Amino acid sequence: WLRRLCGHLLSERLLRPSGVQAVVRGVLEATDGGAGAEAAALDWRKCDAVGKILAACPQQCLSLEEYYRQVCPQILDLLHVQDKVAARQFQRVASTTVLSMAREQPQLAERHLLQPLLAPLRRCSEA
């Protein structure tokens, strides 16, 4: 029951405006940020785990399409965080999430992640 309740609360938060960023901040807040190799490895594993969680559509969602429609723009927003310390972690999470989503649901990832991500490059190449 605890796992189901936590999953439900996490899903609710992710689907709110800025919910992805709030969840990522909450999970990564405990990261030490130390300079050693062990701290860097731990940081990378945490970012990787969070990205994989974000890529998995919760059971409470009505549809996979709706989940991608609501969450993917928030994932792309992680690439634009201004705080330099948080930006590195957020970029790692976003990278892992994009990769996982592209592997699991290529059509949805292309529509909701890759096309918006590559739109500026496409506009420049067409001009």
Backbone torsions as a table, in degrees:
resi	resn	phi	psi	omega
1	TRP	NA	-36.5	-180.0
2	LEU	-65.4	-43.2	179.1
3	ARG	-62.8	-42.9	179.1
4	ARG	-63.5	-43.0	179.5
5	LEU	-64.8	-44.5	178.1
6	CYS	-62.3	-41.9	177.5
7	GLY	-61.7	-41.3	178.7
8	HIS	-64.3	-45.8	179.9
9	LEU	-65.0	-40.6	177.6
10	LEU	-62.7	-44.9	179.2
11	SER	-60.9	-44.9	178.5
12	GLU	-58.2	-44.4	-177.7
13	ARG	-67.6	-41.7	-179.0
14	LEU	-60.8	-35.0	-175.4
15	LEU	-84.5	-3.6	175.3
16	ARG	-82.8	159.8	174.5
17	PRO	-58.1	133.1	-177.4
18	SER	60.9	18.8	-178.9
19	GLY	-68.4	-37.5	179.9
20	VAL	-62.6	-46.5	-179.4
21	GLN	-62.8	-39.5	179.3
22	ALA	-64.3	-41.6	179.6
23	VAL	-66.9	-44.7	-179.5
24	VAL	-62.4	-45.1	178.1
25	ARG	-59.9	-44.0	-178.7
26	GLY	-62.3	-42.0	-178.5
27	VAL	-73.0	-42.1	-174.9
28	LEU	-85.2	-8.3	-178.6
29	GLU	-56.7	-32.8	-177.2
30	ALA	-79.6	-5.7	179.8
31	THR	-65.2	131.3	-174.9
32	ASP	-62.9	-41.7	-177.5
33	GLY	78.1	15.7	178.9
34	GLY	-65.2	163.5	-173.8
35	ALA	-90.2	-10.3	-175.4
36	GLY	-72.0	164.0	-179.6
37	ALA	-63.9	-37.3	179.6
38	GLU	-65.0	-42.0	178.3
39	ALA	-64.4	-40.4	179.1
40	ALA	-65.1	-40.4	178.5
41	ALA	-65.5	-42.9	177.8
42	LEU	-62.0	-43.6	178.9
43	ASP	-59.1	-46.1	-179.0
44	TRP	-63.8	-41.8	179.4
45	ARG	-63.9	-40.2	177.7
46	LYS	-63.0	-46.2	180.0
47	CYS	-61.3	-41.3	179.1
48	ASP	-62.9	-44.3	180.0
49	ALA	-64.3	-43.2	179.4
50	VAL	-63.7	-41.9	178.8
51	GLY	-61.0	-40.3	179.3
52	LYS	-69.0	-34.9	176.4
53	ILE	-65.0	-44.5	179.6
54	LEU	-63.3	-33.3	-178.2
55	ALA	-72.3	-21.2	-178.3
56	ALA	-87.2	122.5	178.6
57	CYS	-71.1	127.7	-180.0
58	PRO	-67.3	152.4	179.3
59	GLN	-64.0	-26.2	-176.3
60	GLN	-75.3	-13.1	-178.2
61	CYS	-72.0	143.8	179.1
62	LEU	-70.0	-37.9	179.4
63	SER	-152.0	154.7	176.9
64	LEU	-64.1	-40.7	178.3
65	GLU	-58.2	-44.7	-179.3
66	GLU	-65.7	-40.7	178.1
67	TYR	-60.4	-48.7	179.7
68	TYR	-63.0	-40.5	-179.0
69	ARG	-61.5	-36.7	-177.6
70	GLN	-86.9	-35.1	-172.2
71	VAL	-90.8	-36.0	-175.0
72	CYS	-59.7	-43.0	176.0
73	PRO	-60.8	-33.2	177.8
74	GLN	-69.9	-34.7	177.3
75	ILE	-65.7	-42.9	177.6
76	LEU	-64.2	-32.1	177.0
77	ASP	-64.7	-25.2	178.2
78	LEU	-61.7	-24.8	-179.4
79	LEU	-74.6	-10.8	-175.0
80	HIS	-114.5	17.5	179.4
81	VAL	-67.5	134.9	-174.1
82	GLN	-84.1	-30.4	180.0
83	ASP	-64.7	115.7	-172.0
84	LYS	-62.4	-36.6	-179.9
85	VAL	-69.6	-47.6	-179.6
86	ALA	-70.1	-32.1	-176.4
87	ALA	-58.3	-41.5	-179.4
88	ARG	-60.9	-46.4	179.4
89	GLN	-66.5	-43.0	-179.1
90	PHE	-63.5	-38.2	177.8
91	GLN	-65.7	-38.1	176.6
92	ARG	-63.9	-45.4	178.8
93	VAL	-61.4	-46.5	-179.3
94	ALA	-61.3	-42.5	180.0
95	SER	-61.4	-46.9	179.5
96	THR	-64.1	-40.8	-179.3
97	THR	-64.7	-46.7	179.5
98	VAL	-60.2	-45.7	-179.9
99	LEU	-61.6	-46.4	-179.8
100	SER	-63.9	-43.6	180.0
101	MET	-66.0	-39.5	179.5
102	ALA	-65.2	-33.3	177.7
103	ARG	-74.4	-41.4	-174.3
104	GLU	-80.2	-40.0	-176.6
105	GLN	-137.8	75.0	-172.7
106	PRO	-57.6	-40.6	-178.2
107	GLN	-67.3	-45.6	179.7
108	LEU	-66.7	-40.3	179.4
109	ALA	-64.8	-39.3	178.2
110	GLU	-63.0	-45.5	-177.4
111	ARG	-67.8	-43.3	-170.7
112	HIS	-100.2	-15.5	-178.9
113	LEU	-120.1	-57.9	-170.9
114	LEU	-71.0	-43.2	178.4
115	GLN	-61.2	-48.5	177.0
116	PRO	-63.9	-35.9	-179.7
117	LEU	-66.2	-38.8	-176.3
118	LEU	-94.5	-1.6	-178.0
119	ALA	-56.0	-44.9	178.8
120	PRO	-62.1	-38.9	178.1
121	LEU	-66.1	-41.5	178.5
122	ARG	-63.3	-41.2	178.7
123	ARG	-63.1	-41.4	180.0
124	CYS	-66.1	-38.0	-177.3
125	SER	-75.1	-23.7	178.8
126	GLU	-82.5	-24.1	-175.2
127	ALA	-71.8	NA	NA
